[in-house]
Amino acid sequence: MTKSRKRRLAVLFLVLAATVGCDQTAKHIARTNLSQSGSINLPGGFGELRLMENPGSFLSLGAALSPSLRRAVFTMGVGIGLFSLVVWLVFRARLSWLSFLGFALATAGGASNLIDRVTRAGNVTDFIFVQVGALHTGVFNVADSLITLGLTMVAVALWNERPSPAPSVEV
């Protein structure tokens, strides 16, 4: 294994450990404290912390699917996809560091939500709800935030790497 691949593998596992550790700890604290208190309002009315067990994906999409189909898609399918992404990240030689870190964060967030699915009967623990005036989010968790941040980093990297247009020549 080349030095670059070893470095990428080390960074990937560091990001995985830190992200999964923080997200699982936050979810444990939320399950412990919010199951007793119901919800906690955030200062300034900017939302609340409320415990929800989500059987679906983003914004509960797929929650109405049969349990066996949800297990196939959200547990087995996501597990295979994340494993494939890890292999691709370790062996992809021409990926910018911004793209690599973005994919690593998205992989780590996905892995933490997958741990929930495996250990919590197919559900993911969500507990953060943000509201600014009439605008608000769905209920999400730390892993969801890191997936979003990671994919935003990948989009920025791709935007910065796009070829510049050829100069136009007026005749």
C-alpha positions in Angstrom: 0.0 0.0 0.0 1.4 3.4 -1.0 2.1 6.2 1.5 -0.8 8.2 0.1 -3.3 5.3 0.6 -2.0 4.7 4.1 -2.5 8.4 5.0 -6.0 8.3 3.4 -6.9 5.2 5.4 -5.7 6.7 8.6 -7.6 9.9 8.0 -10.7 8.0 7.0 -10.7 5.9 10.2 -10.0 8.9 12.3 -13.0 10.7 10.8 -15.1 7.6 11.2 -14.2 7.1 14.9 -14.7 10.8 15.8 -18.0 11.2 14.0 -19.5 7.9 15.0 -18.4 8.5 18.6 -19.8 12.0 18.8 -23.1 11.1 17.1 -23.7 7.9 19.1 -22.9 9.8 22.3 -25.3 12.6 21.4 -28.0 10.1 20.5 -27.5 8.3 23.8 -27.8 11.5 25.8 -30.9 12.5 23.8 -32.6 9.1 24.4 -31.7 9.3 28.1 -32.7 12.9 28.8 -35.5 13.6 26.2 -37.4 10.4 27.0 -38.0 11.8 30.5 -38.5 15.5 29.7 -40.3 15.3 26.4 -38.6 18.2 24.7 -36.3 21.1 25.5 -36.8 24.5 23.8 -33.6 26.1 22.4 -32.7 29.6 23.4 -34.3 32.4 21.4 -37.1 30.1 20.1 -34.7 28.7 17.4 -36.1 25.2 17.7 -36.1 22.4 20.2 -34.6 19.1 21.1 -37.3 16.3 20.8 -36.8 12.6 20.6 -38.0 10.7 17.5 -37.3 7.3 16.2 -37.2 7.4 12.4 -37.9 4.2 10.5 -37.4 6.0 7.2 -34.6 8.0 5.6 -34.3 11.8 5.2 -37.5 13.5 6.3 -39.0 10.0 7.0 -39.0 9.1 3.3 -39.7 5.3 3.0 -41.2 5.0 6.5 -44.4 3.6 5.0 -42.5 0.7 3.3 -42.9 -2.8 4.7 -40.4 -3.6 7.4 -38.7 -6.2 5.2 -38.3 -3.7 2.3 -37.0 -1.0 4.7 -34.5 -3.5 6.1 -33.3 -4.4 2.6 -32.9 -0.8 1.4 -31.9 1.1 4.5 -29.8 -1.5 6.3 -28.4 -4.0 3.7 -28.4 -1.6 0.8 -26.8 1.3 2.7 -24.3 -1.1 4.3 -23.2 -2.3 0.9 -23.0 1.2 -0.4 -21.0 2.5 2.5 -18.5 -0.4 2.3 -18.1 0.3 -1.4 -17.6 4.0 -0.7 -14.8 3.2 1.8 -13.0 0.9 -0.7 -13.3 3.6 -3.3 -12.0 6.3 -1.0 -9.0 4.3 0.1 -8.0 3.3 -3.4 -9.0 6.5 -5.3 -5.7 8.2 -6.1 -6.9 11.4 -7.8 -9.3 12.8 -5.3 -8.7 16.3 -3.9 -8.4 16.5 -0.1 -11.6 18.6 0.2 -13.5 15.9 -1.8 -11.9 13.1 0.2 -12.8 14.8 3.6 -16.3 15.5 2.4 -16.9 11.9 1.3 -15.3 10.7 4.6 -17.7 12.8 6.6 -20.7 11.6 4.6 -19.5 8.0 5.0 -19.0 8.4 8.8 -22.5 10.0 9.2 -24.0 7.2 7.2 -22.2 4.6 9.2 -23.4 6.0 12.5 -27.0 6.0 11.3 -26.5 2.4 10.1 -25.4 1.5 13.6 -28.7 2.8 14.8 -30.6 0.8 12.3 -28.8 -2.4 13.2 -29.1 -1.9 17.0 -32.5 -0.2 17.2 -34.9 -2.4 15.2 -34.4 -0.5 12.0 -34.9 3.0 13.4 -32.6 6.0 13.6 -32.7 8.3 16.6 -33.3 12.0 15.6 -33.6 14.8 18.1 -32.7 18.2 16.7 -35.4 20.6 15.3 -34.4 24.0 14.1 -36.8 26.9 13.4 -36.3 30.5 12.3 -39.6 32.3 12.0 -41.9 30.3 9.7 -38.9 28.3 8.3 -38.0 25.0 10.0 -36.2 21.8 9.4 -37.4 18.3 9.9 -36.1 16.5 13.0 -32.5 15.3 12.4 -29.3 14.2 14.2 -25.6 15.0 14.3 -24.8 12.4 11.7 -27.3 13.9 9.3 -25.6 17.3 9.7 -22.2 15.8 8.9 -23.6 14.0 5.9 -24.9 17.3 4.6 -21.6 19.1 5.4 -19.6 16.4 3.7 -21.7 16.4 0.5 -21.5 20.3 0.5 -17.7 20.0 0.7 -17.8 17.6 -2.3 -20.0 20.0 -4.3 -17.7 22.9 -3.5 -14.6 20.8 -4.5 -16.3 19.8 -7.8 -17.3 23.4 -8.5 -13.7 24.6 -7.9 -12.3 21.8 -10.1 -14.6 22.4 -13.1 -12.8 23.5 -16.3 -13.0 27.2 -17.1 -14.8 28.0 -20.3 -12.8 28.7 -23.4 -12.4 32.4 -24.1 -14.8 33.7 -26.7 -13.3 35.4 -29.8 -15.3 38.1 -31.5 -15.0 38.3 -35.2 
